[in-house]
Amino acid sequence: MDDSAYRRLVEGISDYAIFWLEPGGAVATWNAGALHATGYSAADMIGQPFSLLFSGEDNGTGAPEALLDTALREGRSELDGWLLRKDGSRFWAQILIDPVRDGDTPLGFGVVMRDRTERKRLDEELRRSQEQFRVLVQGVADYAIYMLDPGGHITSWNSGAERIKGYAPEEVIGRHYSAFFTPDDVARGEPTTNLEAVAREGRIETEGWRLRKDGSRFWAHVVIDRITDDTGKLIGFAKVTRDVTERRASAQALEQAREALFQSQKLEAVGQLTGGVAHDFNNLLMAVQGNLELMRDHAELPERLNRLVGNALTGVRRGVSLTQRMLAFARRQQLHLEPVNVVTLVSGMSDLLRTSLGPSIAIEVRFPLALPDVMGDINQLELCVLNLCVNARDAMGEGGIISIQAATEAIGTAHLLHLAPGDYVRLSIADNGSGMDATTLARATEPFFTTKGVGKGTGLGLSMVHGIVQQSGGALQLESGDAGTTVSIYLPVAPSEATALPVSTPTEPRRVNRQAVDVKGPLPVILVVDDDPLVLSTAVEMLNYAGYDARGAASANEALRRLETIDELVAVVTDHAMPGMTGSELAARLATIRPGLRVVLASGYSELPTAAPGIAVQLQKPFGRDALLAAIRGNG
């Protein structure tokens, strides 16, 4: 390649400034790269001193001349520094100067220069970032951040590590990090196992107990990362530790609350299903009971068939008892809440408990001298106590001691049983039996769940107690272990002055009996309203048999239409849960258009208005003929 080809090659390079200096430092050649880097053209620079690229300060110190002298003396000189462009702006230049001689005579200098401003900026940002990172790590107080060598010895220590673990840097650097583990963890080889896992997998995250300098424990969340060099060789570990003792305690409390909420929601869902099934079953039982009672009272029924009907009625009554327990669990049973003295209630049951539990069971009763009254249904509370005592007896097998205790307890805003804040009486019934495991305890209040043998229990006793207590404004708590089981029911303390609800006194209808069918003149008319055809026909038949002119309506709107043609109406018997218009809404309409009309509101649920206009009495489904007549006549 001839000289002209070399010249064209050099002059065409744009990324590098390549130029020739005369022995005195004047520019002799100037390529495209030099133009690109400095903004000076060849016409600007050829013949000008090389020092034109330097600042006045550098020229004042003789920096350009020193570079050329160094090149002559040492055969090469290098410089990384700031130079000036034609427009006065600065750029970071990397300069290499080589002298050219003819023997001992210098002919000039070859200069290769490159604009490294962007590289300088990146290097400076990296240095600043590293410094900021070092300051950041050192200043973090909530995290222990430190380095380990490949053997697990501590090589750095930040302020967070000092705060959390209690060691100053000079006390801990050089020590093995296993000093922070409990003796049991060290004996299991956990420190070594952790580092081996990090070296193999690159990172681990774990939690466990760690020790402070003073010997106290804290629950640590730990992350360890593997650190390698550019060749992939292990050079150490980065370890981050955080004290999460409070978070762990809060998480455990939250989990307990979630579990309690989940259990509550599960029981609520099961209660909705159970209540709906029991309500529909009540309607069926009412139809069966009503028709059986009509058959039983038929004069032509043979004695043998009369006995069979009696047996069937006994079965119906057992079904009614079963549905009442289901409704109690679903909190849809009618309760008559009034002030109840727990001491008097339990004392009055002493004979019943002794005969029910048998001679192998001893009963211990411990009550304080003064105990406030609670709000509850006395009959249902007696049933609750009896059920809990029978369950306690069954849990002890060969006999034992049942302890019945009571105490007042003030409930605040944060209670696991989700009780409203206020004063409660806690009535506890404890046995010294074998107790329940965690799985059994979690399902104990579910309806139809039982640990007893087939035919020895319905699984509704405890769920019934749960429903009754919650419907009374309280809660049920189960505690069980190797020493036995304690069932506690919380009941709200009765207000100091209990006031009775006002009861309306509508006009009493004309009373009749079965023989009223023989009297002359029109019979008293009773309108029965129910959307269940089977229940409607049964109730109408019972009233007709009792001597009334009973007529049926399948809805509240139909009942209102039929009222327009009925003058001698003495009472209306209406179901509550009906589509379109409820029984209580119908009663309110009747109170306006037929003042004084006696309205009997029937339902298998408890969600009935306690003082709705026009309602004379509430009737619990399933009801028989006698209960129906008593409600109509007002002598029940």
C-alpha positions in Angstrom: 0.0 0.0 0.0 1.5 3.4 -1.0 1.6 6.5 1.1 -1.4 8.0 -0.5 -3.5 5.0 0.4 -2.3 5.3 4.1 -3.2 8.9 4.0 -6.7 8.3 2.7 -7.2 5.6 5.4 -6.1 7.8 8.2 -8.0 10.8 7.0 -11.2 8.8 6.6 -11.3 7.5 10.2 -14.0 9.4 12.1 -14.0 7.8 15.6 -10.3 8.6 16.3 -8.6 11.9 15.9 -5.2 11.0 14.2 -2.9 13.9 13.4 0.8 14.8 13.0 2.7 17.4 15.1 5.9 19.1 14.0 8.8 18.9 16.5 7.8 22.3 17.9 4.2 21.2 18.5 2.5 22.7 15.5 -0.2 20.7 13.8 0.9 19.3 10.4 -2.0 17.0 9.5 -5.7 16.8 10.7 -8.1 13.9 9.9 -11.9 13.7 9.9 -11.9 12.1 13.4 -10.1 15.2 14.7 -12.7 17.4 13.1 -15.5 15.2 14.7 -14.0 15.4 18.2 -12.9 19.0 18.3 -15.0 20.9 15.8 -11.8 22.4 14.2 -11.3 21.8 10.6 -8.0 21.1 9.0 -7.8 24.7 7.8 -8.4 25.8 11.3 -5.7 23.7 12.9 -2.8 23.1 10.4 0.0 25.3 11.4 -1.6 26.1 14.8 0.0 24.9 18.0 -1.3 21.7 19.6 -1.8 23.7 22.8 -4.9 25.4 21.2 -6.9 22.4 22.5 -5.9 23.0 26.1 -7.5 25.3 28.6 -5.7 28.5 29.7 -5.0 26.9 33.0 -3.3 23.8 31.5 -1.3 26.0 29.2 -0.3 28.1 32.1 1.2 25.1 33.8 2.9 23.9 30.5 0.9 20.7 30.2 1.1 20.5 26.4 4.9 20.9 26.4 5.3 18.4 29.2 3.4 15.8 27.2 5.8 16.2 24.2 8.8 16.2 26.5 7.7 13.0 28.1 7.2 11.4 24.7 10.7 12.3 23.6 12.2 11.2 26.9 10.3 8.0 27.5 9.2 7.1 24.0 5.5 7.6 24.7 3.2 9.8 26.7 -0.5 9.4 27.7 -3.1 11.7 29.0 -6.7 11.4 30.1 -8.1 14.9 30.7 -10.3 17.7 29.7 -9.7 19.5 26.3 -11.6 22.3 24.6 -13.6 22.2 21.4 -13.8 25.0 18.9 -17.2 26.2 20.5 -15.6 26.4 23.9 -17.2 23.2 25.3 -15.2 20.6 27.1 -14.7 17.0 26.2 -12.8 14.2 28.0 -10.0 13.1 25.8 -7.8 10.0 25.9 -4.5 11.0 24.2 -1.6 8.8 23.1 1.6 10.5 21.7 4.5 8.7 20.1 7.7 10.5 18.9 9.0 9.9 15.4 12.8 10.1 14.9 15.3 9.8 12.1 18.1 8.4 14.2 18.5 10.8 17.0 16.8 13.6 15.2 13.1 14.1 16.1 10.9 14.5 13.1 7.7 15.1 14.9 5.0 13.3 16.9 2.1 11.0 16.0 -1.0 11.7 18.0 -4.0 9.4 18.5 -6.9 11.0 20.4 -10.4 9.8 21.2 -13.4 11.6 22.7 -14.3 9.6 25.9 -16.7 12.1 27.4 -19.6 9.6 27.5 -17.4 6.9 29.0 -16.2 9.5 31.6 -19.8 10.3 32.4 -20.7 6.7 32.9 -17.6 6.0 35.0 -18.5 9.0 37.1 -22.1 7.9 37.5 -20.9 4.4 38.4 -18.5 5.8 41.0 -21.2 8.1 42.4 -23.7 5.2 42.4 -21.3 2.9 44.3 -20.6 5.6 46.8 -24.3 6.3 47.3 -25.0 2.6 47.6 -22.3 2.3 50.2 -23.8 5.2 52.2 -27.3 3.8 51.7 -26.3 0.3 53.0 -24.5 1.8 55.9 -27.4 4.1 56.7 -30.2 1.5 56.6 -31.3 0.9 60.2 -34.2 -1.5 59.7 -32.2 -4.2 57.9 -29.0 -5.9 58.8 -27.0 -5.9 55.6 -23.5 -7.5 55.6 -21.1 -9.6 53.6 -19.7 -13.0 54.3 -16.6 -14.6 52.8 -16.9 -18.0 51.2 -16.3 -19.6 54.5 -19.1 -17.7 56.2 -17.0 -15.2 58.1 -18.3 -11.6 58.4 -16.5 -9.0 56.2 -18.8 -6.0 56.5 -21.4 -4.7 58.9 -23.9 -1.9 58.5 -25.7 0.2 61.1 -28.9 -1.9 60.8 -27.0 -5.0 61.7 -25.6 -3.2 64.8 -29.1 -2.0 65.8 -30.8 -5.4 65.3 -28.1 -7.8 66.6 -26.4 -5.5 69.1 -22.8 -6.0 67.9 -20.5 -3.1 67.0 -18.5 -3.7 63.7 -15.2 -4.3 65.6 -16.9 -7.0 67.7 -18.2 -9.0 64.9 -16.1 -8.6 61.7 -14.1 -11.7 61.2 -16.4 -14.0 63.3 -18.4 -16.8 61.8 -22.1 -15.9 61.2 -23.2 -19.0 63.0 -22.8 -16.9 66.2 -26.3 -15.6 65.5 -28.0 -19.0 65.4 -29.6 -20.8 68.4 -27.6 -23.7 69.8 -30.2 -26.2 68.4 -29.9 -24.7 64.9 -26.1 -24.9 65.1 -26.2 -28.5 66.3 -28.4 -29.3 63.3 -25.8 -27.7 61.0 -28.2 -25.1 59.7 -25.6 -22.3 59.1 -23.4 -24.5 57.0 -26.4 -26.0 55.2 -27.7 -22.6 54.3 -24.5 -21.5 52.7 -24.1 -24.7 50.8 -27.7 -24.2 49.4 -26.8 -20.6 48.4 -23.6 -21.7 46.7 -25.5 -24.3 44.8 -28.8 -22.5 44.0 -27.7 -18.8 44.1 -30.2 -17.6 46.7 -32.3 -18.7 49.7 -35.0 -17.0 51.7 -35.9 -18.3 55.2 -37.2 -17.4 58.6 -36.3 -18.5 62.1 -35.2 -17.6 65.6 -31.9 -15.7 65.8 -29.9 -14.5 68.8 -28.8 -10.9 69.8 -25.6 -10.1 71.6 -27.5 -10.0 74.9 -28.8 -13.5 74.3 -32.5 -12.5 73.6 -34.2 -14.1 70.6 -35.9 -12.4 67.6 -37.8 -13.9 64.7 -35.7 -13.1 61.6 -36.5 -13.0 57.9 -33.3 -13.8 56.1 -32.2 -13.6 52.4 -28.7 -14.8 51.4 -27.4 -14.3 47.8 -24.4 -15.8 46.2 -21.7 -13.3 45.0 -19.3 -14.3 42.2 -16.6 -12.6 40.1 -16.6 -12.2 36.4 -15.4 -15.7 35.9 -18.2 -17.2 38.0 -16.0 -18.0 41.0 -17.6 -17.7 44.4 -16.2 -14.8 46.3 -18.7 -14.5 49.1 -22.3 -14.0 50.2 -24.6 -11.0 50.7 -26.9 -11.4 53.7 -30.0 -9.3 54.6 -31.7 -9.9 57.9 -34.8 -8.2 59.2 -36.4 -8.4 62.6 -40.0 -9.4 62.0 -41.0 -10.5 65.5 -43.9 -8.1 65.7 -45.0 -8.8 62.2 -45.1 -12.6 63.0 -47.1 -12.0 66.1 -49.5 -9.8 64.2 -49.8 -12.4 61.4 -50.5 -15.1 63.9 -53.2 -12.9 65.5 -54.7 -12.1 62.1 -54.7 -15.8 61.2 -56.6 -16.6 64.3 -59.1 -13.8 63.5 -59.4 -15.1 59.9 -60.0 -18.6 61.1 -62.6 -17.4 63.5 -64.2 -15.4 60.7 -64.1 -18.3 58.3 -65.7 -20.5 60.9 -68.4 -17.9 61.5 -69.0 -17.5 57.8 -69.1 -21.3 57.3 -71.6 -21.7 60.1 -73.6 -18.8 58.7 -73.8 -20.4 55.3 -74.7 -23.8 56.8 -77.3 -22.0 59.0 -78.9 -20.4 56.0 -79.2 -23.8 54.3 -80.4 -25.5 57.5 -82.9 -22.7 58.2 -84.4 -23.0 54.7 -84.7 -26.7 54.9 -86.2 -26.6 58.4 -88.7 -24.0 57.3 -89.9 -26.1 54.3 -89.9 -29.2 56.5 -92.0 -27.3 59.0 -94.7 -26.7 56.4 -94.7 -30.4 55.5 -95.0 -31.4 59.2 -97.8 -29.0 59.7 -99.8 -30.5 56.9 -99.2 -34.0 58.2 -99.9 -33.0 61.8 -103.1 -31.1 60.9 -104.5 -33.9 58.8 -103.6 -36.6 61.4 -105.4 -34.6 64.2 -108.5 -34.3 62.0 -108.4 -38.1 61.4 -107.8 -38.8 65.1 -110.9 -36.7 66.1 -113.1 -38.4 63.5 -115.9 -40.3 65.3 -115.9 -43.2 62.9 -112.2 -44.0 63.1 -111.7 -47.5 64.4 -109.7 -47.9 67.6 -106.8 -49.7 65.9 -106.4 -46.9 63.3 -106.7 -44.4 66.1 -103.6 -45.9 67.7 -101.8 -45.9 64.4 -102.7 -42.2 64.0 -101.4 -41.6 67.5 -98.1 -43.2 66.7 -97.8 -41.1 63.6 -98.5 -37.9 65.6 -95.7 -39.0 68.0 -93.3 -39.2 65.1 -94.5 -35.8 63.8 -93.8 -34.3 67.2 -90.2 -35.7 67.1 -89.8 -34.2 63.7 -91.0 -30.9 65.1 -88.4 -31.1 67.8 -85.7 -31.8 65.2 -86.7 -28.8 63.1 -86.8 -26.6 66.2 -83.2 -27.6 66.8 -82.3 -26.9 63.2 -84.0 -23.5 63.4 -82.2 -22.7 66.7 -78.9 -23.4 65.0 -79.9 -21.1 62.1 -81.0 -18.5 64.6 -84.5 -18.5 63.1 -86.4 -19.8 66.1 -88.7 -17.5 68.0 -87.2 -16.5 71.4 -88.9 -14.6 74.2 -86.0 -12.6 75.6 -86.4 -11.4 79.2 -84.1 -10.9 82.2 -82.9 -14.3 83.5 -81.0 -15.0 86.7 -78.4 -17.6 85.8 -77.9 -18.7 89.4 -81.7 -19.3 89.9 -81.9 -21.1 86.5 -79.1 -23.6 87.3 -80.3 -24.1 90.8 -83.8 -24.9 89.6 -82.4 -27.6 87.3 -80.4 -29.5 90.0 -82.9 -32.3 90.3 -83.3 -32.6 86.5 -79.5 -32.7 86.0 -79.0 -35.4 88.7 -81.6 -37.6 87.2 -80.5 -37.0 83.6 -76.8 -37.4 84.1 -76.8 -40.5 86.4 -75.0 -41.4 89.7 -71.6 -41.6 88.1 -71.4 -37.9 87.4 -70.6 -35.3 90.2 -71.6 -31.7 89.6 -69.7 -28.8 91.0 -71.3 -25.4 90.9 -69.3 -22.2 91.5 -71.0 -18.9 91.2 -69.9 -15.5 92.6 -72.0 -13.9 95.4 -73.5 -11.4 93.0 -74.2 -12.0 89.4 -76.3 -9.7 87.2 -79.3 -11.0 85.2 -78.8 -11.8 81.5 -81.1 -11.4 78.5 -82.4 -14.8 77.3 -85.2 -17.2 76.8 -85.4 -19.1 80.1 -86.8 -22.3 78.5 -84.2 -22.3 75.8 -81.3 -21.5 78.2 -82.4 -24.5 80.4 -82.3 -26.7 77.2 -78.8 -25.3 76.5 -77.5 -26.2 79.9 -79.0 -29.6 79.8 -77.6 -30.4 76.4 -74.1 -29.2 77.4 -74.2 -31.3 80.6 -75.3 -34.4 78.7 -72.5 -33.9 76.2 -70.0 -33.5 79.0 -71.3 -36.7 80.6 -70.9 -38.6 77.3 -67.4 -37.3 76.9 -66.3 -38.8 80.3 -67.4 -42.4 79.6 -66.8 -44.0 83.0 -68.0 -40.9 84.9 -66.3 -37.8 86.3 -66.9 -34.3 87.4 -68.8 -31.6 85.6 -68.0 -28.0 86.7 -70.5 -25.2 86.2 -69.2 -21.7 86.7 -70.2 -18.2 85.9 -68.5 -14.8 86.0 -69.0 -11.3 84.5 -66.7 -10.2 81.7 -66.4 -6.8 80.0 -65.9 -7.2 76.2 -64.0 -4.5 74.4 -63.8 -3.7 70.7 -61.4 -6.4 69.6 -62.7 -9.8 70.6 -62.2 -13.1 68.7 -65.9 -14.1 69.2 -67.0 -10.9 67.5 -69.2 -9.8 70.4 -70.5 -6.3 70.6 -68.7 -4.3 73.2 -70.4 -4.5 76.6 -70.9 -6.5 79.8 -71.6 -10.2 79.6 -72.0 -13.2 81.9 -69.8 -16.1 80.9 -71.4 -19.4 81.9 -68.9 -22.3 81.6 -69.6 -26.0 81.7 -66.4 -28.1 81.9 -65.7 -31.8 82.0 -62.5 -33.8 82.8 -62.9 -36.2 79.9 -60.6 -37.0 77.0 -61.1 -33.7 75.2 -61.3 -33.1 71.4 -58.5 -32.9 68.8 -58.2 -29.8 66.6 -60.2 -31.3 63.7 -63.1 -32.3 65.9 -63.0 -29.0 67.8 -63.3 -27.1 64.5 -66.4 -29.0 63.4 -68.1 -29.4 66.8 -70.8 -26.8 66.2 -71.7 -27.9 62.7 -75.2 -29.4 62.5 -75.4 -33.2 62.3 -71.7 -33.6 63.1 -71.3 -36.0 66.0 -68.6 -38.3 67.4 -71.2 -40.5 69.1 -72.3 -43.9 67.7 -75.1 -44.4 65.2 -78.5 -43.7 66.9 -76.8 -42.1 70.0 -77.0 -38.5 68.9 -78.4 -36.2 66.1 -75.4 -33.9 66.1 -77.7 -31.0 66.7 -77.2 -30.4 70.4 -74.1 -28.2 70.3 -75.2 -26.5 67.1 -78.6 -25.7 68.7 -76.8 -24.1 71.7 -74.6 -22.1 69.3 -77.7 -20.8 67.5 -79.7 -20.0 70.6 -76.8 -18.1 72.3 -76.0 -16.1 69.1 -79.7 -15.2 68.6 -79.7 -14.0 72.2 -76.9 -11.6 71.4 -74.1 -13.8 72.9 -71.5 -16.2 71.6 -70.3 -19.8 72.2 -66.6 -20.6 72.9 -65.1 -24.1 72.8 -61.8 -25.0 74.5 -60.5 -28.5 74.7 -57.3 -30.4 75.6 -56.0 -33.5 77.3 -57.6 -32.3 80.6 -61.1 -32.1 79.1 -63.4 -29.7 77.4 -64.9 -26.4 78.5 -67.9 -24.9 76.7 -68.6 -21.2 77.6 -71.6 -19.3 76.6 -71.5 -15.5 76.7 -74.9 -13.8 77.4 -75.4 -10.1 77.5 -76.2 -8.5 80.8 -79.8 -7.4 81.1 -80.4 -3.6 81.2 -81.0 -2.2 84.7 -84.6 -1.3 83.8 -86.3 -3.8 81.5 -89.4 -2.5 79.8 -92.1 -4.7 78.4 -93.2 -4.1 74.8 -96.7 -2.8 74.2 -99.2 -5.4 73.2 -102.2 -4.4 71.0 -105.7 -5.5 72.1 -107.9 -5.9 69.0 -111.5 -6.8 69.1 -112.0 -10.4 70.3 -113.7 -12.6 67.6 -116.9 -14.5 68.4 -115.9 -17.8 70.0 -117.3 -21.0 68.6 -116.5 -24.8 68.9 -116.9 -27.8 66.7 -120.6 -27.9 67.3 -121.0 -24.4 65.9 -121.8 -26.0 62.5 -125.2 -26.8 63.9 -126.1 -23.2 64.8 -128.4 -21.2 62.6 -127.2 -18.1 60.8 -123.9 -17.3 59.1 -120.7 -18.7 60.5 -117.8 -16.5 61.5 -115.4 -16.0 58.6 -111.7 -16.5 58.9 -109.3 -15.8 56.0 -106.2 -18.0 55.8 -103.3 -16.7 53.7 -100.4 -18.9 52.7 -98.4 -19.4 49.5 -97.9 -23.1 50.3 -101.0 -25.0 49.0 -100.6 -27.9 51.3 -100.4 -25.7 54.4 -103.2 -23.5 53.2 -105.7 -26.4 52.6 -104.8 -28.0 55.9 -105.3 -24.8 58.0 -108.6 -24.1 56.2 -109.8 -27.7 56.9 -108.9 -27.5 60.6 -110.8 -24.2 61.0 -113.8 -25.5 59.0 -113.8 -28.6 61.2 -113.8 -26.3 64.3 -116.9 -24.6 63.1 -115.6 -21.5 61.2 -116.2 -20.5 57.7 -112.6 -20.6 56.7 -111.5 -19.4 53.3 -108.1 -19.5 51.7 -105.9 -17.0 49.7 -102.6 -17.9 48.1 -101.1 -14.5 48.4 -101.5 -11.2 50.3 -102.8 -9.4 47.2 -105.4 -12.1 46.7 -106.4 -11.7 50.3 -106.9 -8.0 49.9 -109.1 -8.6 46.9 -111.2 -11.2 48.7 -111.7 -8.8 51.6 -113.9 -6.7 49.3 -116.6 -9.4 49.3 -116.3 -10.5 53.0 -118.3 -8.6 55.7 -118.4 -11.0 58.6 -114.6 -11.4 58.9 -113.4 -12.0 62.5 -109.7 -12.9 61.9 -107.0 -13.4 59.4 -104.3 -16.1 59.7 -101.4 -15.2 57.5 -98.0 -16.7 56.8 -95.1 -14.2 57.1 -92.6 -15.3 54.4 -94.6 -14.8 51.2 -93.4 -13.3 47.8 -94.7 -9.9 46.8 -96.0 -8.8 50.2 -95.1 -10.4 53.5 -97.5 -11.3 56.2 -96.4 -8.3 58.4 -96.9 -5.9 55.5 -100.4 -7.4 55.0 -101.1 -6.9 58.7 -100.1 -3.3 58.4 -102.5 -2.8 55.5 -105.3 -4.5 57.3 -104.8 -2.3 60.4 -105.7 0.6 58.1 -108.6 -0.8 56.1 -110.1 -3.1 58.8 -109.2 -1.6 62.2 -109.6 -4.0 65.1 -109.4 -7.1 62.9 -107.5 -9.8 64.7 -104.4 -10.9 62.7 -102.4 -14.0 63.5 -98.9 -14.0 62.0 -97.5 -17.5 61.5 -93.9 -18.4 60.5 -91.3 -21.0 61.1 -88.7 -18.2 61.4 -87.9 -15.8 64.2 -87.3 -12.7 62.1 -90.8 -11.3 62.8 -91.6 -7.7 63.8 -92.2 -7.5 67.5 -94.8 -4.7 67.4 -96.0 -4.4 63.9 -99.4 -2.7 63.4 -102.4 -5.0 63.5 -100.6 -8.2 64.6 -102.4 -9.7 67.6 -100.3 -12.8 68.1 -97.4 -14.7 66.5 -97.8 -18.4 65.8 -94.9 -20.7 65.5 -95.0 -23.3 62.7 -95.7 -26.1 62.6 -98.9 -25.6 64.6 -101.7 -28.0 65.4 -105.4 -27.3 65.6 -105.5 -26.4 69.3 -102.6 -23.9 68.9 -104.3 -22.3 65.9 -107.7 -22.0 67.7 -106.0 -20.6 70.8 -104.3 -17.9 68.7 -107.5 -16.9 67.0 -109.6 -16.9 70.2 -106.9 -15.1 72.2 -106.9 -17.6 75.1 -103.6 -19.3 74.3 
